[in-house]
Amino acid sequence: MDKEKLQFFKDILLKRREEILRDVQSTRKELEEAAENLPDAIDLAERESRLAFELRIRDREQKLLKKIEKALRKIEEGTYGICEACGAEIDEKRLMARPEATLCIDCKRAQERLERIKGE
């Protein structure tokens, strides 16, 4: 992959990382504000439900953040866009959709089939 394309994907990954970190800060602020007592049980239940949902989203984003960090390291190492399973180049269309992808589409499909068979 040429330097321009690598920089393009690096910029996308850095932007996504920044968005996730901003969302994490927002959630932290909400959690701090949630420490206030609400007199109404319905309001309290609604807030707890909303915060639980936010925490599930942040957990997923934490996993995505790790994948983004890995992709950024791969860019620096010169191995970005190479399938970890078969060593083939990952198609640019796949990287546009999932810049943090570590598997080509064929290997990803094979992985998903195995996961379905194992029931994961």
N, C-alpha and C positions, 0 to 999 in steps of 0.2 A: 504494500500500500504506500502511495506517495505521501510526502510530508504535508501537503495541503489537505488531503483527506484525513490523515491522522489528526491534524490540528482541528479540523471540522468536528470529528467525533470527540476529541478532547474537550472542545468548547461545549458541546451538548452535555457531556458527562459532568463537567464542572457546573453547568447551569442547573442540572437536575440535583446535584449534590447540594447546591446552595438553596434550592427550593425546599428540599427535605429538611435541611438544618433550620430554615426559617419556620417551617411547620412545627418542628420540635420545640422551638422557642415559644411559639404561640401556645402549644399544648401545655408547656410548663407554666406559663402565665395563667392559663385557665385553671390549672390544678391549684395554684396558689390562691387564686380568687375563690375557688370552690371551697376552700377551708372555712369560709364565712358560713355562719349558721343561717339557714333559711327557715322561717317559721312555718311555712306551709309544707305539709308532707308530700303533696302532689308536685310542687316545685322541686323539692329535694329529690324525689324519685326521677323526675324528668332530667335533672342535672346529672344524677348518677348514671342514668342510662346513656346520656349523651357522652359523658366522659369515658365510660367503658368502651363505647364505639370508637371514640377518638384514640384510645390506647391500643385497640386492636389494629387500627390503621397505622399508628406509629410503629407498632411491632413489625408489620409488613414493610414499612419504609426503612426500618433499621436493617432488615435483611437486604433490601434493595441497595441501601447505602454501602453495605459490605461488598456487594457485587460491583458497584460503581467504583469503589476504591480499588478493587482488584483490576478492573478494566483500565483504570488510570495507571496502575503499576505496569500493566502489560504494554501500554503505549510507551512508557519510559524504557521498558526492557526491549522493545522492538518485536514483541510477540502478539500484539493486538491484532484481532481479526483472523487468528489461526485457531482452528478447532482443537480443543484439548483432547478429544477422543481419537480422531483420525489424522490430524495434522493438515487437513485441507484448509483452503481459505474459506472463511465465512462470507457468504454472499452479502454484498453491500445493502441489498434490500432488507435483509434480515437485520443487519446492523443499524439501519435507519429506524426500523421498528423497535429493536431492542439493542441499543448501543453497548449494553453490558453483557451481551450474549457471549458465552464461551464455547458453545457447540454449534456446528453447522446444522442446518435444518434436518438433514437425514439422521445425524447422530442424536439430535434432540427428540425426534420422533421415535427412534429406537429406545431411548431412555424412557420416554413416556409410556411406550408399550410395555416395557419391563415393569414399570411402576404399577400399571394397571393389573398385570398378571400377578404381581406380588401383593396387590391390594393396598398399596401405600397411598 
